[in-house]
């Protein structure tokens, strides 16, 4: 087995997934707020 060398791991894929997660969370937050506003306006 090879020796581990700190700082040599490629993290591009992890960064892409994390940015996708943040983008999805942002959209979900916006949609949730929109639904709550709609319900508040129309007293549903």
C-alpha positions as CSV (number, residue, x, y, z in Angstrom):
1,X,0.0,0.0,0.0
2,X,1.3,3.5,-0.8
3,X,2.0,6.1,1.8
4,X,-0.6,8.8,2.3
5,X,0.7,12.3,1.4
6,X,-1.3,15.2,2.8
7,X,-2.8,17.6,0.3
8,X,-2.5,15.5,-2.9
9,X,-6.2,14.4,-3.1
10,X,-8.2,15.8,-6.0
11,X,-11.3,17.4,-4.6
12,X,-12.9,18.8,-7.7
13,X,-15.8,16.3,-7.7
14,X,-16.5,17.0,-4.0
15,X,-16.6,20.7,-4.7
16,X,-19.0,20.2,-7.6
17,X,-21.3,18.1,-5.5
18,X,-21.2,20.6,-2.6
19,X,-22.0,23.5,-4.9
20,X,-24.9,21.5,-6.3
21,X,-26.2,20.8,-2.8
22,X,-26.0,24.5,-1.9
23,X,-27.9,25.4,-5.2
24,X,-30.6,22.9,-4.4
25,X,-31.0,24.1,-0.9
26,X,-31.3,27.7,-2.1
27,X,-34.0,26.7,-4.6
28,X,-35.9,24.7,-1.9
29,X,-35.8,27.6,0.5
30,X,-37.1,30.0,-2.2
31,X,-40.0,27.6,-3.1
32,X,-40.9,27.0,0.5
33,X,-41.0,30.7,1.2
34,X,-43.1,31.2,-1.9
35,X,-45.6,28.5,-0.8
36,X,-45.9,30.1,2.7
37,X,-46.5,33.5,1.2
38,X,-49.2,32.1,-1.1
39,X,-50.9,30.4,1.8
40,X,-50.8,33.5,3.9
41,X,-52.3,35.7,1.1
42,X,-55.1,33.3,0.2
43,X,-55.8,32.1,3.7
44,X,-55.7,28.5,2.7
